[in-house]
């Protein structure tokens, strides 16, 4: 739904205005600015940095996967949910090796701490949700 709104809104911008926006150095800098909103969790004595705000592409991927999970049978759902969790962790984490889904799959497979990757995933999503809520509360004031 958000994707259609954004696409439609973008389509309404006249070509001349788009060209002006594309030429504006300040806008180009804003688009390519490095991620500054980073959170950190400590797990097992290791700091893991992650983006506090999800990119649009990732938000949409998560919504699509959620719908697929609702329609999948139990074995497919389990496999898909694990892969999705690894991919999301890889995409939200900032530093190497945490920014690779393969890292999370490896840790989940080799760890003696059952549920450790799930715990990290839940902690990160909780911090992201809190950051989004903080922004909403700030806007209301």
C-alpha positions in Angstrom: 0.0 0.0 0.0 2.8 2.4 1.0 4.7 1.5 -2.2 1.7 2.4 -4.4 1.3 5.7 -2.6 5.0 6.6 -2.9 5.0 5.5 -6.6 1.9 7.6 -7.4 3.2 10.6 -5.5 6.5 10.4 -7.3 4.7 10.1 -10.6 2.9 13.4 -9.9 6.2 15.4 -9.8 6.6 17.1 -13.1 9.7 16.1 -15.1 11.2 19.6 -14.9 11.0 19.6 -11.1 12.5 16.1 -11.0 15.5 17.3 -13.1 15.9 20.3 -10.8 15.9 17.9 -7.8 18.4 15.6 -9.4 20.8 18.6 -10.1 20.6 19.9 -6.5 23.9 19.0 -4.8 22.3 19.2 -1.3 19.7 16.6 -2.3 22.3 14.3 -3.8 24.2 14.5 -0.6 21.1 13.7 1.5 20.3 10.7 -0.7 23.9 9.3 -0.4 24.4 10.2 3.3 25.8 7.4 5.4 23.5 5.8 8.0 23.7 7.8 11.2 20.9 6.2 13.2 22.6 3.1 14.5 21.7 1.1 17.6 23.9 -1.4 19.4 23.1 -4.6 21.3 25.6 -6.6 23.3 25.2 -10.3 23.0 27.7 -12.7 24.5 30.2 -9.9 25.0 30.0 -8.8 21.4 28.6 -5.5 20.2 26.4 -5.8 17.2 25.5 -2.5 15.4 22.3 -2.2 13.4 20.2 0.4 11.6 17.4 1.8 13.8 15.3 2.6 10.7 14.5 0.0 8.1 15.0 0.9 4.4 11.8 0.9 2.4 12.9 -2.1 0.3 13.4 -4.2 3.5 10.1 -3.1 5.0 8.3 -4.3 1.8 10.3 -7.6 1.8 9.3 -8.3 5.3 5.6 -7.6 4.5 5.7 -9.9 1.5 7.4 -12.7 3.4 4.9 -12.4 6.2 2.0 -12.9 3.7 3.9 -15.9 2.2 4.4 -17.4 5.6 0.7 -17.2 6.4 0.0 -19.3 3.3 2.9 -21.9 3.7 2.5 -25.3 5.3 4.5 -26.0 8.5 7.8 -27.3 7.0 7.9 -24.6 4.4 6.9 -21.9 6.9 9.7 -22.9 9.2 12.4 -22.9 6.5 11.1 -19.6 5.1 10.9 -17.9 8.5 14.5 -18.9 9.4 15.9 -17.7 6.1 13.9 -14.5 6.3 15.2 -13.9 9.9 18.8 -14.4 8.7 18.3 -12.1 5.7 16.7 -9.4 7.8 19.5 -9.6 10.4 22.1 -9.4 7.6 20.4 -6.3 6.0 19.9 -4.4 9.3 23.3 -5.1 10.8 26.0 -2.6 9.8 29.4 -4.2 10.3 31.0 -7.3 8.8 30.4 -10.2 9.4 27.0 -9.4 10.9 25.7 -7.9 7.7 25.7 -11.3 6.0 22.8 -13.7 6.3 25.2 -16.6 6.1 26.8 -15.5 9.4 23.4 -15.8 11.2 22.7 -19.2 9.6 26.1 -20.4 10.7 25.7 -19.1 14.3 22.2 -20.6 14.5 23.5 -24.0 13.3 26.7 -24.1 15.4 25.6 -22.4 18.6 25.0 -24.3 21.8 22.7 -21.4 22.9 19.4 -22.6 21.4 17.3 -19.6 20.3 20.3 -17.2 20.5 19.8 -15.9 16.9 16.1 -15.5 17.6 16.8 -13.6 20.8 19.1 -11.2 18.9 16.5 -10.8 16.2 13.8 -10.0 18.7 16.0 -7.6 20.6 16.9 -5.7 17.4 13.3 -5.5 16.2 12.3 -4.3 19.6 14.8 -1.5 19.5 13.8 -0.6 15.9 10.1 -0.5 17.0 11.0 1.7 20.0 12.9 4.1 17.7 9.9 4.3 15.3 7.6 4.9 18.3 10.0 7.7 19.6 9.8 9.4 16.3 6.0 9.2 16.2 5.8 10.6 19.8 8.2 13.4 18.8 6.1 14.4 15.8 2.9 14.6 17.9 4.5 17.2 20.2 
